[in-house]
């Protein structure tokens, strides 16, 4: 079972979802905006990806107050979950972020 942490309006998430379903993966979807992650769940992702989990190129990030831009990644993600680079995919043994060729190679085998 694969869990995808995503935002439904994200085009990259839509591509990943379609590819995973086409490949026959059983996927559970977790909309980070509708069903926010707990501090403990964010801690796991931040331990793996660090501050790169925050998409600093996003429109949402550019709209943050200066105070929040200078805050730690966990505070930014708790305040605005859609700042997360997406999708994040997790199963029993793997945890990946994004949908680049390297991640596709991992999941589409």
Secondary structure, DSSP 8 states (H G I E B T S, - for coil): -EEEEE-TT-HHHHHHHHHHHHTT--EEEEETTTS---HHHHHHHHHHHGGGGB-TTSHHHHTS-HHHHTS-HHHHHHH-GGGB-S-EEE-SS-EEES-SHHHHHHH--
